[in-house]
Amino acid sequence: MDEQQNQSRPSTAPPLDGVAGVRADARHNRRQLIAATREAIASRGLDVSALDIAKAAGVGVGTLYRRFGTKEALLDAVVLGLYDELCDTAQVCMERPDPWDGLAEFMMELAGAHRDSRGLAEVTAECEGPPSPELAQRTAALQDAVILLTERARAAGYLREDVTWQDVLICSRASLDTDHCLGVDAGPDGWRRVVTILLDGMRAPGRTPLEGPGPQVHSAG
């Protein structure tokens, strides 16, 4: 995954030229930093220090800066990798023979990705300020995939007419606050029940008309 990220965005890290042993060490350190950052932002979000990442990776903080230039560049590389994985998942879901299965699978996977990574959930919720060109490209690719998934399901008669692709994206975040309420414990997989209930509410023909305007795409200015 780290090699793919290197090809898809400009790297702020210095070139890994030199003798084979040094190159292998540098590549190993880069993989360790990527893995440690993924784990750190999954549990703590994007507000994680370079020192904590370096310690978790088993390298010095200077190595982080040599490989990526800045902590922000490392975070960008990890987030872009998570987006790439979602794009791959969307492609698989679009190839499902049953249009409803494809839509439902992607919504469940996206909900799970939000649940599994606090950092990813923070990024997908961000609407203030323009995203980087790399992130904007991946965001557009995911939006296009969800549009196709919803159009397929609607054309097959499975998706109610008043549910939009924007609704699907917003509903995927329902998994983020489903653990406890008034003494009730949902359990570790309770979020899956919530998403399944939401999916059933999206199925045609629907019963109760949806009130108010639907969610809209935010235009970063």
Order of alpha helices (4+ residues) and beta strands (2+ residues): alpha-alpha-alpha-alpha-alpha-alpha-alpha-alpha-alpha-beta-beta-alpha
